Amino acid sequence: KPQLEDNAVEAVAKFCCDLQILDLSKSFKLTDRSLYAVALGCRDLTKLNISGCSAFSDNALAYLASLCRKLKILNLCGCVKAVSDTALQAIGHYCNELQSLNL
């Protein structure tokens, strides 16, 4: 599949602010820029799949959790750098509606 880049995700986040489900899985080229854009632009997300996106940092994931508080399903499988104590504490603190977390 063609690889998404940060510019595309930033555009989606900017113009699709009512988005509730976003699947960015296996988008290896994405960086923290994408997560910051999603956090700022898509605060109504209920389902996010970023499995296989190994470049995301724990700070970016914690920031996303602090703004996307309606998340119910979050797939982080393969997000090696992002899944840390810091990020998981932020998810636990901010994402009170979370029902499914895949690590």
N, C-alpha and C positions, 0 to 999 in steps of 0.2 A: 504494500500500500504506500502511496506517496506520504512523505513525512511532513507533518505540520511544522511551521516555524512560529516563533514568538509573535511576529507581526500579524499573522492570521488570527491567533488566539486573542491578541489585544483588540483587534477589530470586532470580533465576536463579542467580547466582554463589554466593549463600548456601546455597541448598537443592539445587543440582545439582553437588556438588563432584566427582563422578566424570565430569563432562562431558568429552568428548574432541574434539568438533567443534562449533564455534560460528560462525554466520554472522550478522554484524551489518551487512552491507553496506548502503549507502545509508540508514543511520539518522542523518540529518542533525542530529537534536536531541541526540544523545549528547555528553557532555562527558568530561573526564578522570575524573570520578567512576566512570564505567562501566569504564574500563580498570583503574583501581585495584581495583575490586571483582572483576573477572575475574581479575586477577593474584593476589589473595589467596584467592579461593574456588575457582578452577578450575586448579589447578596441573598437572593431567594432560592439558591440552589438547594435541592433536597437530595440529589444523588450525584456523586462525583467519582469518576473512575480515572485515576492517574497511574494505574498499575504499569510497571515497566518503564516509567519515566525516572530514570536513575540520576538525573542531574539536579533535581530539586533539593534545596537545602531544608534543614529543620526550621530555620528562621522563617522562610517563606511559607512553610506549611503551618507554623504557629500563627502567622499573620492571617492566613486564609481562614483558619479556625476561628480567630477572633472576630472576623467580619461575616463569615458565612455560618451563622448560628442555627440555621434551619436544616442543616445537613442531617439526613436520616441514614444514608448509605454512603460509606466512604471506602474505596478500594485503594490501598497503598501498597499492594503486593509488588515487590521488586524496587521500591523506592528506598534504596539502601541508605543514602545520606540523609533523607528526610525523616525517617522513622527513628527518633531519638527520645530520650526522656523529656526533653523540652517540648517537642512537638506533641507527644502523647499527653503530657500534662495540659497543654493548651486545648487540645481536642476534648479532653475530659472536662475541663473547666467551662469552655464556651459552647460546646455542641451538645446541649442538654436533650435534644430530640433524637440523638444518634441511636439507631437500632442495629446497625450492622457495620462492623469495622473489620476489613480484611487486611492483615499484615503479611 
